[in-house]
Amino acid sequence: MVVARSVNETFQYVCHSDRQLPQDQQTTFILRRLPATVGMALDNLHEATQTGQVTLRVGDQRIVTLQAGLAGWTNFNDAQGAPIEFKHEHGVRSVYGITVKNPAKVEMIDYLPEEIAEELARAIVEGNQLSEDDAKN
């Protein structure tokens, strides 16, 4: 039997660079499971980009993924050690033509070092894949 998944479901993620730190020093990112429509729209964009039908760049695809999938963070500080408050847009927004509910504000993405943004985008996509147990059932 197929069981519906919550479109409000989140999961926590600690970047590889922080995993060796004591837990109280690690930044924890709160990531969302993407609604199926967003995931499929991203797949369509990726395919269209590969075939030359659309010129959306890889970085733009990551921005969509991060705005749709980044839901918050803990222990994420600026250079002076002050916590950065996570903010998101309210309501439904179009991000590069994909409809996203309550996306992360672009300014939140700007705080992320590029390599961390790439890692988080991959984690969001991977977090939407069926686990082996789910696939077997």
C-alpha positions in Angstrom: 0.0 0.0 0.0 1.3 3.5 -0.9 1.4 5.8 2.1 1.1 9.6 1.5 4.0 11.6 2.5 3.7 14.9 4.2 4.6 17.9 2.1 5.5 19.7 5.4 8.0 17.1 6.4 11.5 18.3 7.2 14.8 16.6 8.1 18.0 17.8 9.6 21.3 17.9 7.8 24.8 18.6 9.1 27.4 19.4 6.4 30.4 17.2 6.0 32.7 20.0 7.1 31.0 20.2 10.5 30.5 16.6 11.3 33.9 16.3 13.1 33.0 19.2 15.4 31.4 18.8 18.8 27.6 18.7 18.4 27.1 22.1 20.1 29.4 23.7 17.5 27.7 22.1 14.4 25.4 24.1 12.2 22.2 22.1 11.5 20.2 22.9 8.4 16.5 22.1 8.4 15.6 20.8 4.9 12.1 20.2 3.4 10.9 17.3 1.4 10.0 18.8 -1.9 6.4 18.4 -3.1 6.3 16.0 -6.0 5.3 18.9 -8.4 8.4 20.8 -7.5 10.7 17.8 -7.8 9.2 16.9 -11.2 9.4 20.5 -12.4 13.1 20.5 -11.4 13.6 17.2 -13.4 11.9 18.8 -16.4 14.2 21.9 -16.1 17.3 19.7 -15.9 16.2 17.6 -18.9 15.3 20.7 -20.9 18.7 22.3 -20.1 20.5 19.1 -21.2 18.7 19.1 -24.5 19.2 22.8 -25.1 15.5 23.6 -24.9 16.0 25.9 -21.9 19.1 27.8 -20.9 18.6 27.7 -17.1 22.0 27.3 -15.7 23.0 24.7 -13.1 23.4 27.4 -10.4 19.9 28.6 -11.1 18.6 25.1 -10.6 20.4 25.0 -7.3 18.8 28.3 -6.3 15.3 26.8 -7.0 16.2 23.7 -5.0 17.5 25.7 -2.1 14.6 28.2 -2.0 12.1 25.3 -2.2 14.0 23.0 0.2 15.7 25.1 2.8 13.4 25.5 5.8 15.7 26.9 8.4 18.9 26.4 10.4 20.3 26.4 13.9 23.7 27.5 15.1 24.5 29.5 11.9 26.3 32.7 12.8 27.8 35.7 11.0 31.5 36.6 11.0 31.0 38.4 14.4 29.4 35.3 15.9 25.9 36.7 16.0 23.1 34.2 15.0 21.5 34.7 11.6 17.8 34.6 11.7 16.3 32.4 8.9 13.5 34.1 6.9 11.2 32.9 4.2 8.7 34.4 1.8 5.0 34.0 2.8 2.6 32.4 0.3 3.2 30.9 -3.1 5.9 32.4 -5.3 7.3 31.6 -8.7 11.0 30.8 -8.6 12.4 30.5 -12.1 9.0 29.5 -13.3 8.4 26.8 -10.6 5.7 27.4 -8.1 7.0 27.2 -4.5 5.1 27.6 -1.3 6.9 29.8 1.3 10.3 29.7 -0.3 13.5 30.7 1.6 14.3 34.4 0.9 17.1 34.8 -1.6 19.1 36.6 1.1 19.3 33.4 3.1 20.9 31.6 0.1 23.4 34.5 -0.2 24.7 33.8 3.4 25.7 30.3 2.4 29.3 29.6 1.1 29.0 28.3 -2.4 30.3 24.8 -1.5 27.8 24.5 1.3 25.0 25.7 -1.0 25.9 22.9 -3.5 26.1 20.3 -0.7 22.7 21.4 0.7 21.1 21.3 -2.8 22.3 17.7 -3.3 21.1 16.8 0.2 17.6 18.2 -0.6 17.4 16.2 -3.8 18.7 13.0 -2.1 16.3 13.5 0.7 13.5 13.2 -1.8 14.6 9.8 -3.1 12.8 6.7 -1.8 14.8 4.7 0.7 15.6 1.1 -0.1 12.9 0.0 2.3 10.4 2.3 0.7 11.2 1.0 -2.7 11.0 -2.6 -1.7 7.5 -2.1 -0.1 
